[in-house]
């Protein structure tokens, strides 16, 4: 018997995660440890007969893989859904989304990755807590002095989706001291330089995004089409046509700018 979690167990883990995150009694005030203890208890209650008991650590690690893949597939599905023609059924959209996922991911061998968590995606996709979790950057929060002093974790697992960050300097209503006023003045004086630094950072991000776009476009035009469904193939063709149109528009704009500069 394989000890690796199978598709059914992955789906049951997703259901256990949803149940724990929507627990009306425990609510959102759980620590990460308590949350995953709850998930583990629920999972081991509903796991298939004959399959091994799982630890909280093992389930948390597995769900990290699931949430990463499902979140990426959700993005692919949304892109396809936005482009779908009238009369397109959900199976066609899912096929095209799987094709896009394969095209935009890379396995250890260098080829694309097949999306293997369809059952998990169907469990999670419409759940309010999952949507809030994704929009919240998977629960990642900046640490605060309070959490460091009390030893509370910052919830990377979905147990506290809406906790707010406390402004410790203003929360007690203390008047601003001389040192605080000086820090504020110096911070204001540094704003022009900060703007320059941010401008440089933005330019670097734009360059990186452009390079990534070129790589993605190259993959788009080298995707094997032998095993694509008609809907997936049509989606690929539309994507290719959109890229070509955008490149032609950019080329025309550059030519116009060059002509204008020469005429001046």
Secondary structure, DSSP 4 states (H G I P E B T S, - for coil): ---S--HHHHHHHHHHHHHHHT-TTTTT---HHHHHHHHHHHHHHHSPTTSPP--HHHHHHHHHHHHHHHHHHHHHHHHHHHHPPTT--HHHHHHHHHHHHHHH---TTSSPPPP--HHHHHHHTT-HHHHHHHHTTTT-----HHHHHH-----SSSSSSSPPPP-HHHHT-PPP-HHHHHHHHHHHHTHHHHHHHHHHHHHHHHHHHHHHHHHHHHHHHS---TT--HHHHHHHHHHHHHHHHHHHHHHHHHHHHHHHHHH-
